[in-house]
């Protein structure tokens, strides 16, 4: 009997993919992807065994009749144990649905744990032995440094399973894609020496006359002087505006070139900075070299259709020389459990990973984030570069979180040139009333007020007179971009105005205000916001002020417990150290100390049992973005472009949904419920739409009650 893995539309059975061919192809690809950390025998076996359940008679019948239901993944998981393959059962059992929890021996066969799946009864699949020949594993397949203790060894093994799972599912996807499309995907290659030359030519073209320009050049030289360091982690603590984007890319290219690494991954917390930095890198290295990967990016926006298709495919497994992505994409690819998330994980190995604004790893997840970095640099040939203008004491907290014994290089040791980037004075104003705040803000030609809640931002905006602007995530990206353009024009023309915003303006926004007012938050938030004051250095820094304030009105203060902690600690350290390196380190030390017990709940050790690992449960807990919110698409009455995009949902839902991000706002549960109760929210194609435009103001965003009765 001939056994097949995949059919092809419109083709006779003789043109289907033979199962033997698929198993052997996946084995070879899996071995290629994991060669640096796994024995060839193990990785090849993984490919050979992953689909042996397709040798069941009902699966072969299913290829002719899709209505037949039969499971196949657990068969290879069972068989892998006979070949002494530790961890392979997780990978094979989960290669379609995701890495499972280990479960217990009492689990029923119809449950989703690994132990349950291994109890399921299959039809005869022994015919695989006539077509493929896995070999029994007789030595440790993990090609990794020896762990120092049993807990570290278990964590190392769990991470290795993730890497092997990634290698398997990407190999499976790629071979299936090759067969179905009659076209083999080319693996990316880059001339990093040429890229380094192009970047250095770009940097050399910048003038070096002013004090700021000379200081940037000095910091760049300091950074590059560490390119020969035998370090696993590099830290780069430099002020805002000091040119860290290009300096860090310069160092990353040097490291990739000298150590023969594969790619550069630039990880950033804000999509606004991602878009900005990705465009900078594209302008230097070319469109097809830089993969921008986040939920808002529209590949169709690229001019070249071939490049757009190439990058859309590369986003699936990060096979690209330069990747610019988010903290969410990066860390959930590591700690998720779904094939679509984890497929790219093996391509993170042997990379330089640049973490911009490294202090902004989500607070509750600092321990697993640092542990992931430790394992990547220790076991998988990566180099990490941590950037920040407000740098915690990473050496101390790597030790505190059990991620010590790493070689760390601080690339900026001489900070004497930092003075050139001090463009304003930060002053603590203490409690102020709304009237005092607005009166002081309107006395300046251009003023920025940044507050902690959307409610406070809207309240201040409504109380302002004269030219005013408002920014928050109640407003769609489409309208935020319009408002940014209006603010830039007002600054250019020297027109007096006040902009009231939430923290979304803190980073990645190139605006320059005469005065800045920041509601007390974390010291990192304050310094980021201060970077918008006298940003271009055209005014006397001693006369340029960023005012830190607290609201006297209780109803405008935040109720968020985490923010209240940040405010309390900020007050303490500013009282003791003012604004300084000591203040920054003391701030993070206190924040981490307060939160350490809560953070420990996200340590993967809590999800290890005496018999195995609970991958699925940990993936459910490891959510960097709270899923409790609701994304709602605002329907604009006269937007023909939006109507065309909505019409595309039926044809290409994924692409259309990405384009609709610019019309989307995020609401809390009670806000969404209130709009739903008023009958102005509808659902279609798995999306929520605000159908009554009178519940949305283009200048202030979502309203929870309407101003007229017009419904469309």
C-alpha angles and dihedrals in degrees: 000000000000114000123207135199102193140012125216126220113258094006130118121240092262088065096051119109113268112235092228091056093050094049093049093045092051090048092054094047093045089052091050093050096047101034093116096059109020137055115255092235093057097044093045090050089051090059094042093052104036096089103026088117085075087074087075111111094234091055091054089049089049090062086067096036116032091190089075110097120208134149120226112168098080092060095069090042090058094045094049089069090062088058093051095244110159113212094004092109091064092049097047097040090050102038091111105027103027141267106313134215115262094238123185137285089255094061115120119243091246093061123095102239122109092247090053094049092051088060094058118112119235135193116250110295098163091116087087088080090067092057108032132031116207114189127226112255108237101173137042106286094199108100094194138119114274114265119237097229142009096264091050090047092053092049090048090051092048090052090048089054088054090052092049091047089053092049091050099047093045090049090048093049094046096049092046090048091049092053096044095046098036086229132102116222113238115233113237122257129181136191097229092178090059091045090052091050092050092049093049090050089052093049092046090056091063115100116250104199111103125070091252093050092049091048091052090052091050092051091048091054091049090051095049092046086074097056091105094050114124091226133138095202127033120195122203114190108182136148125262111274095026095118097256094151096065094031091055091047089050091053091044091054091049090052094047092049098044096044097038094239126166110233149346120246116195111198119195132174098217126060088210090063091042092056091046096046095042089054090050091051093045091052090055104036103024134257098275094054098058123066112197106198122185136108095267100052116111111202090195088068089073113098098225112068094203091052091048091053093045093052093043088057092044090055088068095063106006094243094159135108095239124026124186111193147145134270087245095055093043102047097035087054086059101041100030120094106211121104092233090056099040101039090092096048098093089055090060088068117099092019136124105240116200115197108198115200087011091179087070099073102133107276098235092048101049093111098053091039092054091042091054090052090049093052093045094053095038101045110015106047097252129145118210125207115194115200128189143141087212104043122187118214094271093178091059096044096044085058093044092051094049095257099114131127092070126133107240128186122196103209096193112060101145108066098170092110092057088091089074090066097051099108101160145018119248111221127187108225096177119205115359134175122239090250092053092047096049093042092055093044094051091051088072128073092234124013135175122203116191119190136179102240137047089227092058092046092054093044093053092045092052091051094050122097127200125030109349141161134198133204130185140128088265083079122074120246088247091061094038089058090050091050092047089054091050092049092049090051092049090051091048092051094044092237116162113248145138124229117203115196146161119236093285088094095056098095140020094025118115101210128133120208131185092223134013129200118195125187107228113274132134117335087243090057091050094051092045091053091045086061087074091060115092086342094169093046092234094134133057107279091216090059095044113089139195108193120206112206145171123216116249089202108084094206090063095052122098120256093198109123095212092052091046089056091049091050093049094049092044091054090051098049095042088053092050103035108011111214107331145114088271090054092051094050093043090049095054093041090056094043092050092044092051092047101038096098092050091043090055089068087071095052107117089227086080088063097051118098130190088262104038150306135312099218097160094050092049092049089054091052096042099078113143090188119051108243090203091091126086125228112217125188113219112222110220112210098222104027107122092179091057092048090053091050092051089050088056092059093089093050103039110004097174094054093043093049090054091052091049091060089090089063096047133107128185119231134189119242096260092047092050091046092051092052091046091052089055090054097240098118123076133177129226133161090358092304132111120228131194099223099184113067092195086077090063130065115196089217101043104019132219117021122198093214131036131245097208140012100251111131124174 
